[in-house]
Amino acid sequence: MYLASLKIVSEAAGRSLFLLSSTFKIRLSPSSGIISVFTKSAQKRKMSTTQHGMAVDVSGMASSALSSSADPPVIIGIYGLPASGKTHLLNELRKVLDEYQFKFYDGSEVIERITEGGLAAFKQLDNGQKAEKRTTAINTIEEECRKEKKTGIVAGRFMLLSEDHDPVKIDTPADCETYTHIIYLNTPVKEIVDRTQKDFGRPDRNQLPMAVLEHWQNEEKTLLRKICYENRILFALADTADHKYISKLVNNLREGDAKRNTHSVLHEMDQIISKREIKPRTALLFDADKTLGIEDASHHFWVAAKESEDKNPLNDLFNSSLGYSYLAFQQAMLLYEESNEEKSLEHCKKAASCVMLRPEFVELLEEAAKYSHIAVVVITSGNGLIWDMVLEREGLEDKVKVIGGCRLSDKYVVTPAVKGAVVKRLQTAHDAAVWAFGDSEIDIPILKNADQAFVVVGPGEKRQRAMWKALQRAIDVDGLGARQLLFPESAEPWLNTRMLPTTTLEQLRESIFGTLELIEATDAPSALVLQTPMRNSVMSGNQLRQAHDRCGWYLAIHHVTQVLETEKYNIHDVHQNQTIGWRLKNEDKTVIIPIMRGGEPMAFGVSDAFPKAVFHHAKEHCEVLKKHLDGMKAVILVDAVINEGGTIAGFVKHIRQIQPDINIVVVTGVVQRDAVRGPKILTRALSGCGKVTLVTLRTSERKYKGQGATDTGDRLFNTTHILNEM
C-alpha cells in the first residue's frame, strides 16, 4: 500500500539494491532473489519482547523467497545533564560488561566520526543539518550493532539550553525508532554543580544556577518519560551512576523477553508445589489488589513514595499505548526501581500496614490452610513484597505463598498472560483443579483457564465499567464460564446473573472443602416395602441379590436422576412417529463402580436403570485408573452397606485426585447413623473432596459390623458357612 512512494536507488550490477522510504526498508539481492521488507517501527521493536521483522508478500516476483529482517538490536541510551556521570559510567560499563555482547558509544564521538571536519565542523552546521547528522549517527550505531549482533549502549543528549536558558529538544525521529531503552541519570543537581566547578578540563561547561539545572533536569525527565511511553521504549530513572547496579540493570534489559519471563514465573510455581509435603489436588489462586484485599496496595506504596495522594504513576503507564502488555509491566518494575532497596522496603512496610484483607477471605484462607491437599497462592501483577508482609501479619505466611515481582531482584513480572499460563501449569504439570479469583481485566486469562472462576464484585463505577466490557467480551468470544462473588452480598452484580450467575461465600466454601448431601428414602412406603426382604434373615443368595438389584434400580430412578439430572433424546413410538424420550444426563459418560463384592447386585440394578453407563468392578480404590474416568462426567459408587465410610472415602479421594470436577454419587442400601449424623464420620472424612451425594434406602442406628450370617456380602452369595467352618 506504500510501494508507490518507494524510491529505487540502483547500485552497480551484481550489488544489492536498496529501496528506501519513510515507511519501509527493502533489501533485494539479485543473486539470491531474496527480498527482506520491514517497517522502521518494527525494525526497532525488539524491546524485550519477541524479536520481529515483518515479511511482506510481493506479488509478481516469480520464485522469490521471502524472509524477515534480521532481529533489530537492543539499543540502550544513557541520558542525563552535563556532568551527570554519563561518560564515566560508560567507561566503567566497558570494564564489567562482556565485550562480545555489548558495544559502547559516546554520541559526540560518533558524530565526530561521521562528520567531515569533526565536531568543530558539526557545530558550524545549521539546525537542520545537525539533525541530519544526528540521524545518521544513530542509524550508524544501529547498523553496526545489527551486523555484530550486539547490544548498543549509547551516552547521548536529549536537550540543550537556549541562550535564554530554556531547554530545547535535539532528539530526532530516528532516536524513537532505534532506542529500545533509556536510562536517565538523575544525579542530584548540587552534585552536578560541584563537579562542574572542579572540572577544569571542560571549559565548555558553563556554570549554571541550580534553579536552571533543576528546571532543565525536570523537563528532560518529564518529556523523556512521555516520549518513551508513546513509542514503546522502556524508561529507567537511576539516582546513582553506580556501575554495578547499572550493569545489572543493563543485563536484565538485554536478556529480558516474554518467554523467559513466563518460564521464570512457572519455575516459581513449580518450586512452591515441590516444597509441599503432599501434592495438592486443588489450588486456590487469588489476585491480590481489590480481590483478596479491599483496596489497591500500589496506591498506598506510591502515597508513601511520593508523599502525596494526588498521583499514582502506574495510572499514566497503563493508560498509555503500552496498555497491559509485557512491556508495560517491565516499565512498572522500572518505576518501582526508582526507589532504592532501603526506601522501597520502607514504602512496602507502610503500604502493608494500610492494606486490609476481606475478612471473609481471611476465614477462607485459614480454613484452607488446614488441608494438606489444598494449595493457596496469591498471584499479583503488583508488588509481591507488600503481600508477603500482609500475609505475615495475618499469620498465613507459611500456608499462603505469593508470586509477584516488581523489583529487578525478583527476576520476573506478572502479566495477564503469565497468570493464565500459571493456571495451565497447575492443571497439566501438577494435576490440580484450579479455583481462580479476580476482579479486573488483568485477571481475565486466569479466570478463562481456571476450572472454577469467580469474579469478585465490589463497589466502584469506574472499575465496574472496565471489567464489564472485558467480561462481556470474554463470555461472548472466549466462552468464559464464571460466577460473581459479591462483596457485600447486597452489592449490584456487574453482569446479568443469567450470563454470569452469582454465588455466596458459604456455597463457595462448601464447594471447596466438601459437603456430603444425604438423600434418604426411609419413610417412603415404596422404600419400606423394598427394604423388608433385604432385612429379612430368611432371605439369602439369589433372592437377596434380586432384592438388592431392585433397590439399586429404585434409588437410581427416583433419586440419582434428581442429582445428576435428565436429558431429552429422540425415540420412535409404536406407530414409528418420532417423539421425545428421557434418560440420565450424560448417561454414556457415567461410570457405575460396584465396590466388590457386596455392592455388585445393587449396582446391577443401577445399571438396569442406566443401560448406557459404563460398568467397572473394583475392590480397592487403586483399581480405578485414569483410563476408566477419561471423558466421564459422573461416577456412581455402589456398596450394599456403609458403616463408618472409610472405604467409600478412599474411593472418593482417589477419584478426585484423578478427576477433580467429576460428579460423584454414592448409592447404598443402608448407612450407619454416625457416619452422616452426630459425629459425621464419613462427612469429616470427605472434607476437601468437593460435593458428594449419598443416596441411601435407609439409615441404621446399629454400629455392629456383620460377620458370617450377619454379613451382607456373605448372605448375598451364600458364603456364611465359610466363617463358621473357620
C-alpha positions in Angstrom: 0.0 0.0 0.0 3.0 2.3 0.4 5.0 0.9 -2.6 4.1 3.8 -4.8 6.2 6.1 -2.5 9.3 4.0 -2.7 12.4 5.4 -4.3 14.7 2.9 -6.1 18.4 3.7 -5.9 20.4 1.3 -8.1 24.0 0.3 -7.5 26.4 -1.3 -9.8 25.3 -4.6 -11.4 25.6 -7.6 -9.1 25.4 -5.5 -6.0 22.3 -5.2 -3.7 19.5 -2.8 -4.5 18.3 -0.7 -1.6 14.7 0.5 -1.6 14.2 3.2 1.0 11.2 5.2 2.1 9.9 6.7 5.3 7.8 3.5 5.8 9.8 0.6 4.5 13.4 -0.6 4.1 13.6 -3.3 1.4 16.8 -5.2 0.6 16.9 -7.0 -2.8 19.8 -9.3 -3.6 19.8 -10.1 -7.3 22.0 -13.1 -6.9 19.7 -14.8 -4.4 16.3 -13.3 -5.4 15.5 -12.6 -1.7 13.6 -9.6 -0.6 13.5 -8.5 3.0 10.9 -5.9 3.9 10.4 -4.4 7.3 8.9 -1.3 8.8 11.2 1.1 10.6 8.9 0.9 13.6 9.1 -2.9 13.5 12.8 -2.7 12.9 13.4 -1.1 16.3 10.8 -3.0 18.2 12.9 -5.7 19.7 12.5 -4.2 23.1 12.3 -7.2 25.4 9.5 -8.9 23.6 9.6 -11.2 20.6 12.2 -10.1 18.1 10.4 -9.5 14.9 10.7 -8.1 11.4 7.7 -8.1 9.1 7.7 -10.2 6.0 5.7 -8.7 3.2 4.3 -10.7 0.3 5.3 -9.1 -3.0 3.3 -10.5 -6.0 4.6 -10.7 -9.5 8.2 -11.7 -8.5 8.5 -15.3 -9.6 10.3 -17.8 -7.4 11.2 -15.1 -4.9 11.9 -16.3 -1.4 10.8 -14.1 1.4 12.5 -13.6 4.7 12.1 -11.3 7.7 14.8 -8.8 8.5 17.5 -9.7 11.0 16.4 -9.2 14.6 16.7 -5.5 15.5 19.3 -4.9 18.2 18.7 -3.7 21.7 19.9 -0.1 21.9 20.1 1.4 25.4 20.5 5.2 25.7 22.1 6.7 28.7 20.9 10.3 29.2 21.4 13.0 31.8 22.6 16.6 32.2 26.2 17.5 31.5 28.4 16.3 34.4 25.8 13.8 35.5 28.3 11.0 35.0 27.4 9.5 31.6 30.9 9.3 30.2 32.3 7.9 33.5 29.5 5.3 33.6 30.1 4.3 30.0 33.8 3.7 30.7 33.0 1.7 33.9 30.5 -0.4 31.9 33.2 -1.2 29.3 35.2 -2.8 32.1 32.5 -5.0 33.6 30.2 -5.9 30.6 31.0 -8.7 28.1 32.6 -7.0 25.0 31.3 -9.9 22.9 27.7 -8.9 23.8 27.9 -5.2 24.1 29.1 -2.3 22.0 29.7 1.2 23.6 29.2 4.6 22.1 29.6 8.2 23.1 27.2 10.1 20.9 29.5 13.0 20.4 32.3 10.7 19.3 30.1 9.1 16.7 29.0 12.5 15.3 32.7 13.5 15.1 33.5 10.2 13.2 30.8 10.7 10.6 31.2 14.5 10.1 33.9 15.7 7.8 35.8 18.1 9.9 34.7 16.6 13.2 32.8 18.3 16.0 34.2 21.7 15.1 32.6 21.4 11.7 29.4 20.0 13.2 29.0 23.0 15.4 29.0 25.3 12.4 26.1 23.5 10.7 22.5 24.8 10.9 19.9 23.0 13.0 18.5 21.1 10.0 22.0 19.8 9.1 22.8 18.9 12.7 19.5 16.9 12.8 20.6 15.0 9.7 24.0 14.2 11.2 22.4 13.0 14.5 20.0 10.8 12.5 23.0 9.4 10.6 24.8 8.8 13.8 22.0 6.8 15.5 21.4 4.8 12.3 25.1 4.0 12.1 25.0 2.8 15.7 22.0 0.6 15.0 23.5 -0.9 11.8 26.8 -1.7 13.5 25.0 -3.4 16.4 22.8 -5.3 14.0 25.8 -6.6 12.0 27.7 -7.6 15.0 24.6 -8.9 16.9 25.5 -6.8 19.9 23.6 -4.7 22.4 24.4 -1.0 22.0 24.9 1.4 24.9 24.9 5.0 23.9 25.7 8.0 26.0 23.6 10.8 24.5 22.0 14.2 24.9 18.3 14.9 24.8 18.1 18.7 25.4 20.4 21.7 25.1 19.9 25.1 26.7 19.0 28.1 24.5 20.5 31.5 25.1 17.6 32.2 27.3 18.3 29.1 29.4 15.2 27.3 28.1 15.7 23.5 27.4 15.3 22.7 23.7 14.9 19.1 22.4 17.6 17.9 20.0 16.4 14.3 19.5 15.3 13.0 16.1 12.6 10.6 14.9 15.4 8.1 14.3 16.1 8.1 18.1 12.5 7.0 18.8 12.8 4.3 16.1 16.1 3.0 17.3 16.3 3.2 21.1 14.7 0.3 22.9 15.5 1.5 26.4 16.6 4.8 28.0 18.4 5.1 31.4 18.3 8.6 32.7 20.9 9.5 35.3 19.0 11.6 37.9 22.2 12.9 39.5 21.4 15.5 42.2 21.8 19.0 40.8 24.1 20.1 43.7 26.4 17.2 42.8 26.4 18.4 39.2 27.3 21.9 40.3 30.2 20.7 42.4 31.6 18.6 39.6 31.3 21.4 37.1 33.2 23.8 39.4 36.0 21.2 39.9 36.2 20.1 36.3 38.9 22.5 34.9 39.4 20.2 31.9 36.0 21.1 30.5 35.9 24.9 29.9 32.9 24.3 27.6 30.7 23.6 30.6 29.2 26.8 31.9 28.5 27.4 35.5 24.7 27.5 35.7 22.4 28.3 38.6 20.9 25.4 40.4 17.4 26.6 39.6 18.2 26.4 35.9 19.7 23.0 36.2 16.7 21.7 38.2 14.3 23.0 35.6 16.4 21.5 32.8 16.5 18.1 34.5 12.8 18.1 35.3 11.9 19.0 31.7 14.1 16.1 30.5 12.7 13.5 32.8 9.1 14.5 32.2 9.3 14.7 28.4 11.6 11.7 28.0 9.2 9.5 30.1 6.2 10.7 27.9 8.1 10.1 24.7 9.2 6.6 25.8 5.7 5.6 26.8 4.3 6.8 23.5 7.0 5.0 21.5 7.1 1.7 23.5 10.6 2.5 24.8 11.4 1.4 28.4 12.5 4.3 30.6 14.6 3.8 33.8 15.4 6.6 36.2 18.6 6.0 38.1 19.5 8.1 41.1 23.0 6.7 41.0 25.7 6.2 38.4 26.9 3.1 40.3 28.2 0.9 37.5 27.5 -2.3 39.5 23.8 -1.6 39.7 23.6 -0.2 36.2 25.3 -3.2 34.7 22.8 -5.5 36.5 20.0 -3.4 35.1 21.5 -3.4 31.6 21.9 -7.2 31.6 18.3 -7.6 32.7 17.1 -5.3 29.9 19.2 -7.1 27.3 18.1 -10.6 28.4 14.5 -9.9 29.2 11.9 -11.3 26.9 8.3 -12.5 27.4 9.1 -16.2 27.0 11.9 -16.2 29.5 9.8 -14.2 31.9 7.0 -16.7 31.7 9.4 -19.6 32.3 10.7 -17.8 35.4 7.2 -17.5 36.9 6.3 -21.1 36.1 9.5 -22.2 37.7 8.5 -20.2 40.8 5.1 -22.0 40.8 6.8 -25.4 40.4 9.0 -24.6 43.4 6.0 -23.8 45.5 4.4 -27.1 44.7 7.5 -29.2 45.1 8.2 -27.9 48.6 4.8 -29.2 49.8 4.7 -32.5 51.7 1.6 -33.7 49.8 0.8 -33.0 46.2 -2.2 -30.7 46.1 -5.4 -31.8 44.4 -6.8 -28.3 44.5 -5.2 -24.9 44.0 -6.8 -21.6 45.0 -5.3 -18.7 43.0 -6.1 -15.2 44.3 -5.4 -11.9 42.7 -4.3 -9.5 45.4 -5.4 -5.9 44.9 -9.2 -5.4 45.2 -9.7 -9.1 45.2 -8.1 -10.6 48.3 -7.6 -7.1 49.6 -10.2 -4.4 49.8 -8.0 -1.7 48.2 -5.1 -1.4 45.8 -1.8 -1.9 47.7 0.1 0.0 45.0 -1.8 3.2 45.8 -0.5 3.1 49.4 3.0 2.4 48.1 3.0 5.4 45.9 1.5 7.6 48.6 4.4 6.6 50.8 6.9 7.1 47.9 5.6 10.4 46.6 4.2 11.7 49.9 1.1 12.7 48.1 -2.4 11.3 47.5 -2.5 13.0 44.1 -0.9 10.7 41.6 -0.1 7.0 41.1 2.4 6.8 38.2 1.1 3.4 37.3 -2.1 5.0 36.1 -0.3 7.1 33.4 1.6 4.0 32.4 -1.3 1.6 31.9 -3.3 4.3 30.2 -0.5 4.8 27.7 0.0 2.9 24.4 1.7 0.2 26.4 -1.7 -0.9 28.0 -1.3 -4.1 30.0 1.5 -5.5 27.8 4.6 -7.3 28.9 6.5 -4.0 28.2 4.1 -2.2 30.5 4.8 -4.4 33.4 8.6 -4.2 32.7 8.1 -0.5 32.8 6.2 -0.8 36.1 9.2 -2.7 37.5 11.5 0.2 36.5 9.1 2.6 38.2 9.5 0.7 41.4 13.3 0.6 40.9 13.3 4.4 41.1 13.3 3.9 44.9 16.4 2.2 46.2 16.1 -1.0 48.2 16.1 0.6 51.6 13.5 3.2 50.7 11.4 0.6 48.8 11.3 -1.6 51.9 10.1 1.3 54.0 7.4 2.1 51.5 6.3 -1.5 51.3 6.0 -1.6 55.1 3.8 1.5 55.2 1.7 0.2 52.4 1.3 -3.2 54.0 0.1 -1.6 57.3 -2.7 0.1 55.3 -3.8 -2.9 53.4 -7.0 -4.6 54.7 -7.9 -8.1 53.6 -11.5 -9.0 53.1 -12.4 -10.7 56.4 -14.5 -13.3 54.6 -11.4 -14.4 52.6 -9.2 -14.4 55.7 -11.6 -17.1 57.1 -11.5 -19.0 53.8 -7.6 -18.9 53.8 -7.4 -20.0 57.4 -9.7 -23.0 56.7 -7.8 -23.9 53.5 -4.6 -23.9 55.4 -5.9 -26.9 57.4 -6.0 -29.1 54.4 -2.7 -30.5 53.0 -4.2 -31.2 49.6 -5.2 -27.6 49.0 -2.6 -25.1 47.9 -3.3 -21.4 48.2 -1.3 -18.9 46.1 -1.7 -15.2 45.7 -0.6 -14.2 42.2 -0.3 -10.5 41.8 0.8 -8.1 39.0 1.5 -5.7 41.8 4.2 -5.6 44.4 4.7 -9.1 45.8 6.7 -8.0 48.9 3.7 -6.0 50.2 1.5 -9.1 50.1 4.2 -11.2 51.8 4.1 -8.7 54.6 0.3 -8.6 54.8 0.1 -12.4 55.0 2.8 -12.5 57.6 0.7 -10.0 59.7 -2.3 -12.3 59.4 -0.2 -15.4 60.4 -0.7 -17.1 57.0 2.8 -16.7 55.5 3.6 -20.4 55.9 0.4 -21.6 54.2 -0.2 -19.0 51.6 2.5 -18.2 49.0 2.9 -15.1 46.9 4.0 -14.8 43.3 4.6 -11.2 42.4 7.6 -9.3 41.0 8.1 -5.5 41.0 11.9 -5.3 41.6 14.9 -6.1 39.5 15.8 -8.7 42.1 12.5 -10.6 41.6 13.7 -11.5 38.0 10.2 -11.6 36.6 7.0 -9.6 36.2 3.4 -11.0 36.4 1.4 -10.1 33.2 -2.1 -11.2 32.4 -0.8 -13.8 30.0 1.6 -15.2 32.7 -1.4 -15.5 35.1 -3.2 -17.7 32.5 0.0 -19.7 32.0 0.2 -20.5 35.7 -3.2 -22.0 35.7 -2.3 -24.2 32.8 0.8 -25.3 34.5 -1.0 -26.3 37.7 -3.6 -28.3 35.6 -1.1 -30.1 33.3 2.1 -30.5 35.2 0.6 -30.8 38.7 -2.8 -32.3 38.0 -4.5 -29.8 40.3 -8.0 -28.4 39.9 -7.7 -24.6 39.9 -10.1 -22.2 41.6 -9.4 -18.6 40.5 -10.5 -15.3 42.0 -10.1 -11.9 40.2 -11.7 -8.5 39.9 -10.2 -6.8 36.8 -9.5 -7.2 33.1 -5.9 -8.2 34.1 -7.4 -11.4 35.6 -9.4 -12.5 32.6 -6.7 -15.0 31.4 -6.6 -16.7 34.9 -10.4 -16.8 35.0 -10.7 -18.2 31.5 -8.3 -21.0 32.1 -9.4 -22.0 35.6 -11.6 -25.0 36.4 -13.7 -22.8 38.7 -13.7 -19.0 38.1 -15.0 -16.3 40.5 -15.3 -12.6 39.7 -15.0 -10.6 42.9 -17.5 -7.8 42.7 -17.2 -4.7 44.9 -18.4 -1.1 44.6 -16.8 1.3 42.2 -18.3 2.5 38.9 -15.0 3.0 37.1 -13.8 -0.5 37.7 -17.2 -1.8 37.0 -17.4 -0.3 33.5 -13.9 -1.5 32.5 -14.5 -5.0 33.8 -18.0 -5.2 32.4 -16.6 -4.8 28.9 -13.8 -7.3 29.4 -16.2 -9.8 30.9 -18.7 -9.4 28.2 -16.0 -10.0 25.5 -14.6 -13.0 27.4 -18.1 -14.6 27.7 -19.2 -13.9 24.2 -16.0 -14.6 22.3 -14.0 -16.9 24.6 -16.8 -18.8 26.3 -15.8 -17.8 29.8 -17.8 -19.6 32.4 -17.6 -17.9 35.8 -19.6 -16.8 38.8 -19.9 -13.5 40.6 -18.9 -13.3 44.3 -20.5 -10.1 45.7 -18.9 -8.0 48.5 -21.1 -7.3 50.3 -23.7 -9.8 49.2 -26.1 -6.8 48.6 -23.7 -5.4 46.0 -25.1 -4.9 42.5 -23.8 -7.6 40.1 -21.6 -6.4 37.2 -23.4 -8.5 34.6 -26.8 -10.1 34.1 -27.0 -13.1 36.5 -28.2 -15.4 33.7 -25.0 -14.6 31.9 -22.8 -14.6 35.0 -24.5 -16.3 37.9 -23.9 -15.2 41.5 -22.8 -17.4 44.3 -22.3 -16.9 48.0 -19.2 -17.4 50.2 -20.9 -20.2 52.0 -21.7 -22.0 48.8 -18.1 -21.4 47.7 -16.7 -22.8 51.0 -18.9 -25.9 50.7 -17.8 -26.5 47.2 -14.1 -26.2 48.0 -14.0 -28.0 51.3 -16.7 -30.6 50.5 -20.2 -31.3 51.6 -22.0 -34.6 51.9 -25.5 -34.3 50.7 -27.7 -37.0 52.2 -30.8 -38.3 50.4 -32.8 -40.9 52.3 -35.8 -42.8 51.1 -36.5 -44.2 54.5 -40.1 -43.0 55.1 -41.5 -43.6 51.6 -44.0 -46.5 51.5 -42.2 -48.0 48.5 -38.9 -47.8 50.4 -40.4 -49.6 53.3 -41.5 -52.4 51.0 -38.2 -52.6 49.3 -36.1 -52.8 52.4 -38.1 -55.6 54.0 -36.6 -58.6 52.0 -33.2 -57.0 52.5 -33.6 -57.1 56.3 -35.3 -60.5 56.4 -32.8 -63.0 57.8 -34.6 -65.8 55.8 -33.5 -64.2 52.5 -30.1 -65.0 51.1 -28.4 -65.9 47.9 -30.2 -65.2 44.6 -33.4 -63.9 46.3 -31.4 -61.4 48.3 -29.4 -60.4 45.3 -32.6 -59.7 43.4 -33.9 -57.6 46.3 -30.6 -55.6 46.2 -31.0 -55.3 42.4 -34.5 -53.8 42.8 -33.2 -51.4 45.5 -30.5 -50.2 43.1 -33.0 -49.7 40.3 -35.4 -47.8 42.6 -32.7 -45.5 44.1 -31.3 -44.8 40.6 -34.7 -44.0 39.0 -36.2 -42.0 41.9 -33.1 -40.2 43.3 -30.0 -40.4 41.2 -31.8 -38.9 38.3 -32.6 -35.9 40.5 -29.0 -35.5 41.4 -27.4 -35.9 38.0 -30.4 -34.6 36.1 -32.0 -36.0 32.9 -31.9 -35.1 29.3 -34.2 -35.4 26.3 -33.5 -37.6 23.3 -35.4 -38.7 20.2 -37.2 -42.0 20.1 -39.9 -43.6 17.9 -43.2 -44.7 19.3 -45.1 -47.9 18.3 -46.5 -46.1 15.3 -43.0 -45.1 14.2 -43.6 -41.5 14.9 -40.7 -39.5 16.4 -41.3 -38.4 19.9 -39.3 -37.4 23.0 -37.7 -39.8 25.4 -35.8 -39.1 28.7 -32.6 -40.6 30.1 -29.9 -39.8 32.6 -28.0 -36.8 31.5 -24.6 -37.8 30.1 -25.6 -41.5 30.7 -23.0 -42.8 28.3 -20.4 -40.7 30.1 -21.3 -42.1 33.5 -19.4 -45.0 35.1 -21.0 -47.3 37.7 -18.5 -48.8 40.1 -19.7 -51.6 42.4 -17.4 -51.9 45.5 -16.8 -55.6 45.5 -18.3 -57.8 46.3 -21.3 -56.6 48.3 -22.0 -53.7 46.0 -22.4 -55.7 42.8 -26.1 -56.8 43.0 -27.3 -53.3 43.8 -25.0 -51.9 41.0 -26.7 -54.3 38.5 -30.0 -52.6 39.4 -28.4 -49.2 38.9 -27.1 -50.4 35.5 -30.6 -51.6 34.6 -31.8 -48.1 35.1 -28.9 -46.6 33.1 -28.1 -49.1 30.5 -25.7 -47.0 28.5 -23.5 -46.3 31.6 -20.0 -47.9 31.8 -19.7 -50.7 34.4 -16.4 -51.2 36.2 -15.7 -53.6 39.1 -13.4 -52.5 41.8 -12.5 -54.0 45.2 -9.8 -51.4 46.1 -9.8 -47.8 45.0 -6.4 -48.3 43.3 -8.3 -50.4 40.8 -9.9 -47.3 39.4 -7.5 -45.9 36.8 -7.3 -42.7 34.9 -8.4 -44.5 31.7 -11.6 -45.6 33.5 -12.5 -41.9 34.1 -11.2 -40.2 31.0 -14.1 -38.4 29.3 -16.5 -39.3 32.1 -18.9 -36.8 33.7 -20.2 -38.7 36.7 -19.3 -41.7 38.9 -21.8 -43.8 40.8 -20.2 -45.7 43.6 -22.4 -48.6 44.9 -22.0 -50.5 48.1 -24.6 -52.6 50.0 -23.7 -51.2 53.4 -21.8 -48.2 54.7 -20.5 -48.4 58.2 -18.1 -45.6 59.1 -17.4 -45.0 55.4 -13.7 -45.4 55.3 -13.8 -47.5 52.1 -16.1 -45.0 50.3 -13.9 -42.1 51.4 -10.9 -43.8 50.0 -12.6 -44.2 46.6 -13.9 -40.6 46.6 -10.4 -39.1 47.4 -8.8 -41.3 44.8 -11.3 -40.3 42.1 -11.0 -36.6 43.0 -7.2 -37.0 42.6 -7.7 -38.2 39.0 -10.7 -36.1 38.0 -11.3 -33.2 40.4 -14.5 -32.0 38.8 -16.3 -35.2 38.2 -19.8 -35.6 39.8 -19.8 -38.3 42.5 -22.9 -40.1 43.8 -22.8 -42.9 46.3 -25.7 -45.4 46.3 -26.2 -47.7 49.3 -28.9 -49.8 50.9 -28.1 -48.8 54.4 -25.7 -46.3 56.1 -24.8 -46.2 59.8 -26.2 -43.1 61.5 -22.9 -41.9 63.0 -21.4 -41.8 59.5 -23.7 -39.0 58.4 -25.1 -37.6 61.7 -23.8 -36.8 65.1 -20.1 -37.5 64.8 -20.5 -37.4 61.0 -17.5 -39.7 60.5 -18.0 -40.0 56.7 -18.8 -36.3 56.3 -15.5 -35.4 58.0 -13.6 -37.9 56.0 -14.8 -36.4 52.8 -13.9 -32.8 53.8 -12.0 -31.2 51.0 -13.3 -33.6 48.4 -16.0 -31.3 46.9 -19.6 -32.1 46.8 -20.6 -35.8 47.1 -24.2 -37.0 47.2 -25.1 -40.1 49.3 -28.3 -41.8 48.3 -29.5 -44.5 50.8 -32.6 -46.6 51.2 -32.4 -46.2 55.0 -30.2 -45.1 57.9 -29.4 -47.6 60.7 -28.8 -46.9 64.4 -26.7 -50.0 64.7 -23.0 -49.8 64.9 -22.4 -53.5 64.6 -20.3 -54.7 61.7 -21.7 -58.0 60.4 -19.8 -61.2 60.2 -20.7 -64.6 58.8 -24.5 -65.0 59.0 -25.0 -61.3 59.6 -22.6 -60.0 56.9 -24.4 -58.7 53.9 -21.8 -59.9 51.5 -21.8 -63.5 52.8 -25.6 -63.5 52.8 -25.7 -62.3 49.2 -23.5 -65.1 47.9 -24.4 -67.9 50.4 -20.9 -67.9 51.9 -21.9 -67.6 55.6 -20.7 -71.1 56.3 -17.1 -70.3 55.4 -16.6 -68.2 58.6 -18.4 -70.8 60.6 -16.0 -73.5 59.4 -13.0 -71.4 60.2 
